[in-house]
Amino acid sequence: MSTAEPEQPTSDRLPYGVKLLRIFKEPTVAFIVSMVWSPDGTRVATGSSDKTMRVWEVSSGELLHTSEVYASTVREVEWSPDGRRGFRV
């Protein structure tokens, strides 16, 4: 059994013109299937295949909030008009 860390994406493996800004460490094996920046650019909301929506701090990569109340994969997320809350659409 290998204890090696999973391979992390690097900027040399990205398509031309794409810049790696931050790697968010998903706390589960779920896939992030949707993502949206907050209006002020400081947070990101993600929707995942494990039926959760998460809010992340962009500057640190810190997970700020998790909502686990959805019945299926969260395929689309948005921010409230005032930018204070992320929500599933």
C-alpha positions as CSV (number, residue, x, y, z in Angstrom):
1,M,0.0,0.0,0.0
2,S,1.4,3.4,-1.0
3,T,1.3,6.4,1.3
4,A,2.4,8.9,-1.3
5,E,0.4,12.1,-1.6
6,P,-1.9,12.4,-4.6
7,E,-0.4,14.3,-7.5
8,Q,-1.2,18.0,-7.4
9,P,-1.8,20.1,-10.5
10,T,1.1,22.3,-11.5
11,S,1.1,25.3,-13.8
12,D,3.2,23.4,-16.4
13,R,0.3,21.0,-16.9
14,L,-2.4,23.6,-17.5
15,P,-3.7,24.6,-21.0
16,Y,-1.9,27.6,-22.6
17,G,-3.1,30.9,-21.2
18,V,-4.5,29.4,-18.0
19,K,-3.0,30.5,-14.7
20,L,-3.1,28.4,-11.5
21,L,-4.2,30.7,-8.7
22,R,-5.0,28.4,-5.8
23,I,-5.4,24.7,-5.0
24,F,-8.4,24.1,-2.8
25,K,-8.1,20.9,-0.8
26,E,-11.5,19.2,-1.1
27,P,-12.0,17.4,2.3
28,T,-13.7,14.5,0.6
29,V,-13.3,12.4,-2.5
30,A,-16.1,14.3,-4.2
31,F,-15.6,16.2,-7.5
32,I,-16.2,19.9,-7.6
33,V,-18.7,20.3,-10.5
34,S,-19.6,24.0,-10.2
35,M,-17.8,27.1,-8.9
36,V,-18.6,30.9,-8.7
37,W,-16.5,33.8,-7.4
38,S,-18.1,36.1,-4.8
39,P,-18.9,39.6,-6.2
40,D,-15.9,41.1,-4.2
41,G,-13.5,38.3,-5.4
42,T,-12.5,37.2,-1.9
43,R,-14.5,33.9,-1.7
44,V,-15.4,31.0,-4.0
45,A,-18.6,28.9,-3.6
46,T,-18.3,25.3,-5.0
47,G,-20.9,22.6,-5.6
48,S,-19.8,19.0,-5.4
49,S,-20.8,15.5,-6.4
50,D,-21.2,14.6,-2.6
51,K,-24.3,16.8,-2.4
52,T,-22.6,19.7,-0.7
53,M,-22.0,23.4,-1.3
54,R,-18.8,24.9,0.2
55,V,-17.5,28.4,0.6
56,W,-13.8,29.0,0.5
57,E,-11.5,32.0,1.3
58,V,-9.5,32.6,-1.8
59,S,-6.4,34.2,-0.2
60,S,-5.8,31.3,2.2
61,G,-7.7,28.4,0.6
62,E,-9.5,28.0,4.0
63,L,-12.9,26.2,4.0
64,L,-15.3,28.7,5.6
65,H,-18.7,26.9,5.4
66,T,-20.2,23.6,4.3
67,S,-23.9,23.0,3.5
68,E,-24.9,19.3,3.4
69,V,-28.6,19.5,2.8
70,Y,-29.0,18.8,-0.9
71,A,-30.6,15.7,-2.5
72,S,-28.3,15.5,-5.5
73,T,-25.0,16.7,-7.0
74,V,-24.8,20.5,-6.7
75,R,-24.4,21.5,-10.3
76,E,-24.9,25.2,-10.1
77,V,-24.1,27.7,-7.3
78,E,-24.6,31.5,-7.1
79,W,-24.2,34.3,-4.7
80,S,-27.0,36.4,-3.1
81,P,-27.3,39.9,-4.7
82,D,-25.5,41.4,-1.7
83,G,-22.6,38.9,-2.0
84,R,-23.0,37.7,1.6
85,R,-24.3,34.2,1.0
86,G,-23.7,31.5,-1.6
87,F,-26.6,29.2,-2.5
88,R,-27.6,26.3,-4.8
89,V,-29.7,27.2,-7.8
